[in-house]
C-alpha cells in the first residue's frame, strides 16, 4: 500500500505511530526483532536487549497492531466505556492494514524499529533479503543494523497453561496445536535464518535468552553471539561454514555449548 492510497484514518494512525520518534544520534539506526514462540516471553525479555543495544522503546517505532491502536487518542478516550470494544476493532482493522507501510516509512526516515515475530516465514524472508516488511534496499540505504533475539522457553506444557490463563484476561483464544507449532524448532529457524542474514550487506547482531520454565521469570541468562553463526558452526564441528543446522537438537546443542564456553570470544554475556 502506497502512502498516497491510504485513507485519512490510516494516515492518522501512521502519524501517531511515529510521533515524537527521532532518528538516533551518534549511531546507525537499528531494527530489533524479538523472535520466539507464542508465550515464550518476548516482551518480558526485550528490556535487557534494549539496554544492551543502548535503545529506548519510547524512541522506537513499534510494529504491533495493538500498540498502534493504543496510540490513537480516540481509542484512549473510549477505554473504560462501553464503546471500547467497538473502538478497538475499528482501529485494529485499520492498523493491521498499514503495518508494512509503517515499517517502510520508518526505514525511509532512519528510525529505530521494534517488532516481535513468531512466524518463521518472516525471519527466513529477511535472511534471504526478500522481506516485504523490512526491505533490504531500505535497510542498506540507511545503514541499518539488524538485531535478532531468540527468546526460547523449553517448557511447552507450561506455556500452554500460561497462554490459557492469559486468554481469560484478553479474550484471545489460540488453539493448542498452534501454540505447539509455534514453539517448535525455534532455535533451528533462528540459527539458519542468521546464516542467510550474515550474507546480506547489513551489520547484524544476534542474542539468545533461554527459559527452562514458563512460570519462572528467571532464565539461563542472555548472551550475544559475537563471532557469527558460520564461525560457530565451524567451532562446533559442524563441517562447512555455510551448512545449515540439520535439526533442533543440533541447534540446542550449539546453544548449550555456547553457555558452557561463555568465556570464549564468540560469546559475550549481558548483565
N, C-alpha and C positions, 0 to 999 in steps of 0.2 A: 504494500500500500504506500503510495507516494504521499508526501505531506499535503500536496495540493488536493488530493482526493479525500482527505479526512473531513469529517463533519465538525461543526463548531464545538460540540461537546468533546469529541476526540482530541481536538487541538487544545481544549481547555485542560483535559487530563494530562496531555503531554506537557503542557506548560507547568502544571503543578508538580509533575514528576521531577523536574529539573530546577525548580525554583530554589534559589539560594545555593545551588551547587556550582562551584567554580573549578576550573582546571587546576590540578595540583601544581604547587610551586616548588621548583628545585629538583624535580624528578619527572620521569616519564609516567604517563597515566597507566593504570592497572585495571585489568578485568579479573575479578576474583570469582572463581566458580567453586562453590561448595558442592561436592559430588558424593552421593551416597544413597542408601536405600530409604524407603519410606519409614519414618520413625527412628532413623539411626542417630539423630541428634545434630543435624547440620547447623541449625540456627544456634543451638547451645554452644557448639564448638567454634562458631565464627569469631567471637571477640578475641580469642587467642591468636587466630591467624591475622586478623586485622591489626592487632598490636604488633605482631612480628613484622608486618609489612609497613607499619607506621601510618595506618589509614584510619579514618573516622567514618563510620557508616553514615553519619548525618551529612557527610560531604560526598556521598556517592549516589549515583542513580541506581535504584534498586529495581531490577526487572522481576516484578512479582505482582500478580493480579491483585491480591488482597492489599498489598502495600500501596499500589496505585490508587485503589479505591479509598483507602484511608486518608489520602492527601487531598481529596475533594471536599471543600468546605461544606457543600450542600449535603454530603453524606454525614459529615460530623454533626451537622445540625439535626439530622434525622435520628442519630444514635440515641437510644433510650426511649424512643417513641414507637408507636405502633406502625410508623412508616419506615422503620429501619430496614426490615427485610426487603421491602419493595425497592427502597433506595439502593440497597446493596446489590440486588440482582440487576438493576438498571445500569449502575456504573460498572459492575463487574463485566457485563457483556461488552461494553464499550472498551474497557481496559484490556480485556482479552484480545480484542481485535487489533490493538495497536502496540502490543508488546514488542514485536520485531522492529516497528518504526521507532519506538522509544530507544531501543538499543542502538539502531543505526544512527539516529540523531545524536545520541550521547557520544558515540565514537567519533562522529564528524566534529564534535566540539572538543574532543580530547578530555572527556570527563572520566573519573573513576566509575566503574560499574560493578555491581554485585548481583549474583544470581545463584539460585540453588537448583540443581538438576538431579533427577533420579533416572531419567531415560538415557540409556547408553547410546542411543542413536544420536542424540545431541552431541555427546562427548566425542564419538568417533568421527562425526562430520567435522567437528572443529579440528581434530587431529589431522584429517585429510585436507584441510583447507577448503571445505565445502559447506561450512556452516552458513545458513541464511539468517542467523541471529547475530553472530559475530563474524562479519565478512572479512576474509583475510586482507583484501585490499585496504579496507578502512583501518584495520589493526596496524598494518605496515606503515600506512601514510602518517599516522600519529605516533609511531614508535612505541606501541603498547607492549607492556609486559603482561603475559597471561599466566596467572597463578591458579593452580587446580589443587584443591584439598580433598583427599579421600577421607570421609568420615564413615567408619565401619563399626558395626555392632555385631558381635558374634553370638548374640543371644536372640535368635529369631523368635522363639516362643515368647520371650519377654516382650519383644517388640509388638507381637500380636496383641498381648494383653494391654500394653500401653496405648496403642492406637485405638483399641476398643473403648478404653476409658476416655480418650480424647474425643471420641465420637459423641459421647454424652454431653460434652461441653459445646462443641462447634457444629454438631449435627451432620458432619461429613462422614458418610459410610464408605469404607474401602474394603472390597471383598478380600477374604483371607488369601485367595490364590494370587491376587495382585500384589499384596504385601510380600508374600513369599517370593514371587517372581522378581520384584524389585529389591530384594535383599540377597540375591544370588549372584555370584561371580562379580561382586563389586570391585575387589582388588584386581582381578584379572582384566576387567574392562579399563580400569584406571591405568594400570601399567601399559597395556597395549595401545591405548589412545595416546599416552605420553610418548611412546616410541615414535609414533607418527608426528606428534606435535613438535618434537625436537628437530624434525626435518624442516619445519616451517621457518620463515625468515623473521621470527619474533623471539624475544627473550622469554623464557619460561621459568617458572618456579613451581615446585611440587611439594606438598605437605601431606601427612597422614596422621590421623588420630584414631586409635582403636579403643573401643569399649567392650569389655567382656560381659557386662550386664546391662540390660535395658533400663533397669531401675536404679542402678548405682551411678551417681553423677560423675564419679571419678573415671579415669581412663589410664591406659598404659603410658600416657604421655603423647605429646605431639612432636613430630620430628619433620625436618625438612630434608629432602633428598637433594643434595647439592652437587653430586657428581654426575647426574644424568642417568637415565634408565639404561642406556646402552652400556655404560661403564658398570652398572650394577649387574646386568646380565653376564658380562664377562667375568666379574669378580665372583659371581655365584656359580661359575662353571656352566653357564647357560649356552655355551657354544657361540654361534655367530652374534655379532653385536646387534644386528637388526632383527634377530629372531624373536618372534612373539613368545610370551609365556604360554605354555601349552594348556594349562588348566588352572582352576582356582587354588588347588593345593600348592602348585608351584609358586603362584603369586603370594600366597600366605606365607610360604616358607621363606621367600625373599624378604618380606616384611619382618618376619621373626629374626632372620639373620641380621638385618639392619639394627634391630633393637639390641641384639646381643653384642654387636660391634659398634656401639654408639660412639666410641672414642675415635673411630676411623674418620678420615676426611670426607667420606661420602655422606656422612650423616651428622647433621648439626641439630642439637636439641633446643627446643624453645622452652622458655621459662613459663 
